[in-house]
Amino acid sequence: MMEVKDIFDYLPHRYPFLLVDRVTEFVPGVSLKGYKNVTFNEPQFTGHFPNNPIMPGVMIIEAMAQCTGILAFRSQGEKPDGSSMYYLAAVDNCRFRQPAVPGDRLDFEVVTTGNKRGIWKFECVTKVNGKVIASADLLCAERKV
């Protein structure tokens, strides 16, 4: 398990753009599970939408991508040191099945489906209360900075 202070070691993101609160399972090179608690006081809800707050879909994709970054760095036994980063390179087969709202806990599951020369492929799912609300296939690329 990784708490947020441990996640800081594997992601360059910080508030308000760190979108993973905790990692609950990790299998090196294979999979990672984590979550984010969605709270009403997050800045995106002042404009998306004031009378009906909904977590923007692109932020759900970004949260899944952040999980893939943690999985890739930890799987290689590396911590980002500023010399390389993982970039989101492609989003395929993305589907949103229901909105996420304040009070939800977004449970992320990411599974590695390929890794070749710094290009990683992942199948990603986001669930709320065990029900899939979003899914996507993500391609991430390690690049020198």
Long-range contacts (C-beta under 8 A, 24 or more apart in sequence): 1-25, 2-26, 2-34, 2-70, 7-70, 9-79, 10-69, 10-70, 10-73, 10-74, 10-79, 10-80, 11-66, 11-69, 11-70, 11-80, 12-80, 12-85, 13-66, 16-42, 16-43, 17-62, 18-66, 19-59, 19-62, 19-63, 19-66, 20-63, 20-66, 20-67, 20-70, 20-108, 23-67, 23-70, 26-70, 26-71, 26-74, 28-74, 28-75, 29-75, 29-112, 29-115, 30-111, 30-112, 31-71, 31-109, 31-110, 31-111, 31-112, 32-67, 32-68, 32-70, 32-71, 32-74, 32-108, 32-109, 32-110, 33-107, 33-108, 33-109, 33-110, 34-67, 34-70, 34-107, 34-108, 35-105, 35-106, 35-107, 35-108, 36-63, 36-105, 36-106, 36-108, 37-104, 37-105, 37-106, 38-100, 38-101, 38-102, 38-103, 38-104, 38-105, 38-106, 39-102, 39-103, 40-102, 40-103, 42-102, 45-102, 53-101, 53-102, 54-99, 54-100, 54-101, 55-99, 55-100, 55-101, 55-104, 55-106, 57-96, 57-134, 60-96, 60-100, 60-106, 60-126, 60-133, 60-134, 61-88, 61-91, 61-94, 61-134, 61-136, 61-138, 62-88, 63-106, 63-108, 63-126, 64-108, 64-110, 64-122, 64-124, 64-126, 64-134, 64-136, 64-138, 65-124, 65-138, 65-140, 67-108, 67-110, 67-124, 68-110, 68-120, 68-122, 68-124, 68-138, 68-140, 69-140, 71-110, 71-112, 71-122, 72-115, 72-120, 72-140, 72-142, 75-112, 82-145, 83-144, 83-145, 84-142, 84-143, 84-144, 84-145, 85-142, 85-143, 85-145, 86-120, 86-140, 86-141, 86-142, 86-143, 87-140, 87-141, 87-142, 87-143, 88-138, 88-139, 88-140, 89-119, 89-139, 89-140, 89-141, 90-138, 90-139, 91-136, 91-137, 91-138, 91-139, 92-136, 92-137, 92-138, 92-139, 93-135, 93-136, 93-137, 94-134, 94-135, 94-136, 94-137, 95-134, 95-135, 95-136, 96-133, 96-134, 97-131, 97-132, 97-133, 97-134, 97-135, 98-128, 98-131, 98-133, 99-133, 100-126, 100-128, 100-133, 100-134, 104-128, 104-129, 106-133, 110-138, 113-137, 118-142, 118-143
